[in-house]
Amino acid sequence: MAAPDAERLALWDLFKQGLHDLGHTVGDTIVFEIRWAEGRTGKLANAADELVGLNVDVLVTAGTPAAAAASRATADIPIVMATGVGLGTQMTAGAAARNANVTGISDLPPGVSAKRLQLLRETVPDAPLALLGDRGNPSSPLALRETQAAAREAGIVLKDYWIETAEDFASALAAMQSDGIGGCVMAPGALFFAGRKALAALAIGCGIALIAPRREYAEAGCLMAYGAPIRDNYRQAARYVSQILRGAHPADLPVGEPAEFDLVINASTARALGLALAPALVARAETV
């Protein structure tokens, strides 16, 4: 899904190193065929079909749209999600069972949506709140449902806004500003990750506090991030691929869930937004 920027390439280098550490010789016994969608969901189907046509041994995907495209392209070749959400999206054989050839790491474990909403409410206690989703990402409706359920339980009214391409970022944030939104939960997604610097700048310009799924968003200028370290996903993906190459079946490899979560706060963004963060909230952050 993403573009081959330096940070994304570093993650794939980490994945390759993980395979090497597990005893696989990259470039000898393992050869990579890489396809980039450059943030364009429409490119994913052709990319997946190309790789399936090459009869690769394993498809490794970044982001739910990429995993969904791979799942539509093959029911036979194992698919490992380095990032993405399987259950409740297009990679399922039912509401609670993933497709037999899909495994990997889930980016939306139970409770994480509610936690992000709670942190945002603590940060902007009186402001109207919103959720930003990607219509091209099958995990966004799931994130919306979970966050809306948490909002109802907490008595919070949460308005949802949607984008289809990166070109929609500005209009979505401007619409929030026009509606008086003061804080926004961002759904997980490769398109958002690739455009995190632009999103952060737009949010600051519109006076909106953004909480995002990974620390890289806060490092790029979003107010806060709460989620699992993305580097761990790629290390875990290497372990899944190693097991499959040694004969394991994806259906026998449970989808993994993060065990550790980071709260990261960008103090410069807080100052730019004119927010006085509660000391108790700052004290809970791993990084400020």
C-alpha positions in Angstrom: 0.0 0.0 0.0 2.7 2.5 1.0 5.4 4.2 -1.0 9.1 3.1 -0.7 10.2 6.0 1.6 13.3 5.6 3.8 11.3 4.7 6.9 9.2 2.0 5.2 12.3 0.5 3.6 14.0 0.4 7.0 11.0 -1.7 8.3 11.4 -4.2 5.4 15.2 -4.3 6.1 14.2 -5.2 9.7 12.0 -8.0 8.3 14.8 -9.3 6.2 17.2 -9.2 9.1 14.7 -11.2 11.1 14.7 -13.9 8.5 18.4 -14.0 8.4 18.6 -14.3 12.2 16.2 -17.2 11.9 18.6 -19.1 9.6 17.3 -18.1 6.2 19.8 -16.8 3.6 18.3 -13.7 1.9 19.4 -13.5 -1.7 20.3 -17.2 -1.8 17.5 -19.4 -0.6 15.1 -16.4 -0.3 14.4 -14.0 -3.1 12.1 -11.0 -2.8 9.6 -9.7 -5.3 8.4 -6.3 -4.1 5.4 -4.3 -5.4 4.5 -0.8 -4.1 1.0 0.7 -4.5 2.3 4.3 -3.8 -0.7 4.9 -1.6 -3.2 4.1 -4.4 -5.6 1.4 -3.3 -6.6 0.8 -7.0 -3.1 -0.6 -7.7 -3.3 -3.3 -5.1 -5.3 -5.8 -7.1 -2.9 -5.8 -10.1 0.1 -6.0 -7.7 -1.4 -9.0 -5.9 -2.3 -10.7 -9.2 1.3 -10.3 -10.5 2.8 -11.9 -7.4 0.3 -14.7 -7.4 1.2 -15.3 -11.1 4.8 -15.6 -10.1 3.8 -18.5 -7.8 5.6 -17.0 -4.8 5.8 -19.1 -1.7 4.5 -16.5 0.7 2.8 -13.1 0.3 3.8 -10.6 3.1 1.6 -7.5 3.2 1.6 -4.1 4.9 -1.8 -2.7 5.7 -5.3 -4.2 5.6 -6.1 -3.1 2.0 -3.0 -4.9 0.8 -3.9 -8.0 2.8 -7.4 -7.9 1.4 -6.2 -7.6 -2.2 -3.9 -10.6 -1.6 -6.7 -12.6 0.0 -8.9 -11.9 -3.0 -6.1 -12.9 -5.4 -5.4 -16.3 -3.8 -6.9 -18.8 -1.4 -3.8 -21.1 -1.7 -0.6 -19.0 -1.2 0.0 -18.2 2.5 -0.5 -14.5 3.4 1.3 -13.0 6.4 0.1 -9.5 7.6 3.0 -7.5 8.8 0.4 -4.9 9.6 -3.4 -5.1 9.2 -6.6 -6.4 10.6 -8.0 -9.8 9.7 -11.0 -10.6 11.8 -14.1 -8.5 10.9 -12.7 -7.4 7.6 -12.5 -8.9 4.1 -10.1 -11.6 5.1 -12.6 -13.6 7.0 -14.6 -16.7 6.4 -17.2 -15.5 8.9 -17.5 -13.0 11.7 -15.0 -14.7 13.9 -12.8 -16.9 11.6 -10.1 -15.6 9.3 -9.5 -17.1 5.9 -7.4 -20.3 6.1 -4.4 -18.9 4.2 -4.2 -15.6 6.2 -2.2 -15.0 9.4 0.0 -12.4 10.9 -0.3 -9.6 13.4 -3.5 -7.6 14.1 -3.3 -3.9 14.6 -6.7 -3.6 16.3 -6.7 -5.8 19.4 -9.7 -5.6 21.7 -9.8 -2.5 23.9 -7.3 -0.3 22.0 -10.0 1.8 20.3 -11.6 2.6 23.6 -8.2 3.5 25.1 -7.4 6.0 22.3 -10.8 7.6 22.8 -10.3 7.8 26.6 -6.9 9.5 26.1 -8.3 12.0 23.7 -11.2 12.9 26.0 -8.7 13.5 28.8 -6.7 15.8 26.5 -9.6 17.9 25.2 -12.3 17.3 27.9 -14.9 19.7 26.6 -14.4 19.6 22.8 -16.5 17.7 20.2 -14.7 14.6 19.0 -14.5 12.8 15.7 -13.1 9.7 14.0 -11.2 9.8 10.7 -11.5 6.7 8.5 -10.3 5.5 5.1 -13.1 4.3 2.8 -10.6 2.1 0.9 -9.4 0.3 4.1 -11.5 -2.6 5.3 -10.4 -2.1 8.9 -11.7 1.5 9.1 -15.4 0.4 9.5 -14.3 -2.0 12.3 -12.3 0.7 14.1 -15.4 3.0 13.7 -17.7 0.4 15.2 -15.4 -0.2 18.2 -14.8 3.5 18.8 -18.5 4.4 18.5 -19.4 1.6 21.0 -16.8 3.0 23.4 -18.2 6.5 22.8 -21.8 5.5 23.6 -20.7 3.8 26.8 -18.9 6.9 27.9 -21.7 9.2 26.8 -19.6 10.8 24.1 -21.0 12.0 20.7 -18.5 11.0 18.0 -18.8 12.2 14.4 -17.1 10.3 11.6 -15.3 11.7 8.6 -14.0 9.7 5.7 -11.3 10.1 3.0 -10.6 8.0 -0.1 -7.2 9.3 -1.2 -4.5 11.4 0.4 -5.8 14.4 -1.6 -8.9 14.3 0.7 -6.9 15.0 3.9 -7.2 18.8 3.7 -10.9 18.8 3.0 -11.6 16.3 5.8 -9.7 18.4 8.4 -11.3 21.6 7.1 -14.7 20.0 7.5 -13.9 19.1 11.1 -12.7 22.6 11.8 -15.9 24.0 10.3 -18.0 21.7 12.5 -16.1 22.8 15.6 -14.3 19.5 16.2 -11.5 19.8 18.7 -10.1 16.2 18.8 -10.0 13.3 16.4 -9.2 9.6 16.7 -7.4 8.4 13.5 -8.2 4.8 12.4 -5.3 2.5 11.6 -4.2 2.6 7.9 -1.2 2.5 5.6 -2.5 5.6 3.7 -2.6 7.6 7.0 0.8 6.3 8.0 2.3 7.3 4.7 0.8 10.8 5.0 1.3 11.3 8.7 3.4 14.5 8.3 0.8 16.1 6.1 -2.0 15.1 8.4 -0.2 16.4 11.5 0.4 19.8 9.8 -3.2 20.1 8.7 -4.5 19.2 12.1 -2.3 21.8 13.8 -3.5 24.4 11.2 -7.1 23.5 11.9 -6.7 23.4 15.7 -7.5 19.7 16.0 -5.9 17.3 18.5 -5.1 14.1 16.7 -4.5 10.7 18.4 -3.1 8.1 16.1 -2.2 4.4 16.2 1.6 4.5 16.4 4.5 6.6 17.8 5.7 7.5 14.3 2.6 9.7 14.0 3.4 11.7 17.1 7.0 12.0 16.0 5.7 13.4 12.7 3.7 16.1 14.6 0.4 14.6 15.6 -0.5 15.4 19.2 -0.5 11.8 20.6 -0.2 8.2 19.6 -1.2 5.1 21.4 -0.3 1.7 20.0 2.2 -1.1 19.6 5.7 -0.4 18.1 5.5 -1.1 14.4 9.1 -2.5 14.3 7.8 -5.4 16.5 5.3 -6.2 13.8 8.0 -6.8 11.2 10.1 -8.9 13.5 7.0 -11.0 14.2 6.2 -11.2 10.5 9.6 -12.7 9.9 8.9 -15.4 12.5 5.6 -16.3 10.8 7.2 -16.5 7.4 10.0 -18.7 8.8 7.5 -21.1 10.2 5.6 -21.3 6.9 8.8 -21.9 4.9 9.5 -24.8 7.2 6.2 -26.4 6.6 3.7 -24.7 8.9 0.2 -24.0 7.6 -1.2 -20.4 8.1 -4.4 -21.8 9.6 -2.4 -23.4 12.4 -0.6 -20.1 13.2 -2.9 -17.9 15.4 -3.1 -14.2 14.5 -0.9 -12.4 16.9 -1.8 -9.4 19.0 0.5 -6.7 20.4 1.5 -7.2 24.1 3.1 -3.8 24.6 1.7 -0.3 23.9 3.3 3.1 23.9 1.7 6.4 24.7 3.7 9.1 23.0 2.9 12.9 23.3 4.3 15.6 21.1 4.8 18.6 23.5 5.5 21.0 20.7 2.2 20.2 19.1 0.4 20.6 22.4 1.9 24.1 22.7 0.9 24.9 19.1 -2.6 23.9 19.8 -2.7 25.9 23.1 -3.3 22.8 25.2 -2.2 22.5 28.8 -1.9 18.7 29.3 -2.7 17.3 32.7 0.5 16.3 34.6 -1.0 12.8 35.3 -1.5 12.2 31.5 2.1 13.3 30.8 3.4 11.1 33.5 1.8 8.0 31.8 3.6 8.7 28.5 6.6 6.6 27.5 7.9 9.5 25.4 7.1 13.2 25.5 
